[in-house]
Amino acid sequence: MAQRAIREYDGKRILSRDLGFQLKAVLVDASTDWKELEKENKWLSSSKLVVKPDQCIGKRGKNNLLLLNASLEEAKKFVTERLGKKVTIGSVSGALTHFLVEQFVPHKTEYYVAFKTDYDKDVVLFSLEGGVDIEEHWEKVRSYDVPILSEGLKLDLPDFPEKKKVTEFILKAYKCFVDNDFAFLELNPFTIVDGEAVILGSVARLDDTATFKGTWEIDFPAPFGRELTKEEAYIKSLDEKTGASLKLTILNPKGKVWTLVAGGGASVIYADTIVDLGFGNEMANYGEYSGNPSDEETYEYAKTVLDLMTRGEGKILLIGGGIANFTDVAKTFKGIIQALTEFAPKLKEKGVKIFVRRGWPNYEKGLELMRQLGKKTGLPIEVYGPEAHMTKIVPLALKELR
């Protein structure tokens, strides 16, 4: 499971859909036409507003990035003065590109609730004292476990005036958490106004393996402070157009160790093994191709990685993966072989050595195609099947760098 952070706007959009409340919030960026926005959202000019960056960053209030009880003109000014500007949050610096503008809700009481997945259960956290200083009062947070296959969340909240309404809201929010494959959902704070729950702030991560279900349409933002390279953006665009999974993150473009790994779990294991063996600083990329991508999709993915590799100082290429369930190894290897054939002259010039390990289905044909590629192009390729454990090729390859 890959947990991926989403914008506060998108989290509230999912919650409003499932919980049945009207969302008075808009997402603003450099392309926003304020006149058109106001025309489509009349409440912007008739309500007081809250404005804050929406880029998966915290501590916005403590970093002068939160505007409360503002007019529309004040909101525009706040956004305009900060849009595109670089700020530092903790030790991370990045440009402000997206802002959430929503209706300001006067309130007296602030509550905290969070839901998170654990190995064998869900965990629900609740406090009567929500808000920006929740960490400083963590001893007041109550924890409730929801074991797998249990009858559901059972709350035993302390007595307080709004207990019934808060309990009803938490139960509905937990159902939304489960139904929409959230991995983490924090509502901090939320309040009760005129007998109805109102979410003032939220942080959320989704399990992106549930993308295929079509429950939500989400544009996962890059982590704050990290802009996508041209190549990462290209692979992201391919990923968004296919039912397969294509992921690429460039860690060190001058790194000597590059990977073409099939499967999200395998990509983690390969990365961990490289780091454990002391070559984390040479790991150039992290990513995966999985979900039975087409020949063309695999070719485009491999070509992008090889282009980056031959521009830099790459020396080792690991083509690995676990035992596939339904991805046709020979089929996906065709796309990789096409890319390797195209880049063979540059790979030989750089002195790149290639190590391959894959298994099932149709792995024998796929591995034989790789052996034939080595003979045809003169590329040094070592090929292993399921008789070798998944990461055996990693220490073999890294010996070349010692």
Secondary structure by P-SEA (a helix, b strand, c coil): cbbbbbcaaaaaaaaaaaacccccbbbbcccccaaaaaaaccccccccbbbbbccccccccccccccccccaaaaaaaaaacccbbbbcccbbbbbcbbbbbbbbbbcbbbbbbbbccccbbbbbbbcccccccccccccbbbbbbcccccccccccccccaaaaaaaaaaaaaaaaaaacccbbbccbbbbcccbbbbccccccccccccccccccccccccccccccaaaaaaaaaaaaccbbbbbbbcccccccccccccaaaaaaaaaaaaaacccccccccccccccccaaaaaaaaaaaaaaaaaccccbbbbcccccccccaaaaaaaaaaaaaaaaaaaaaabbbbbbbccccaaaaaaaaaaaaaaacccbbbbbcccccccccccccccccc
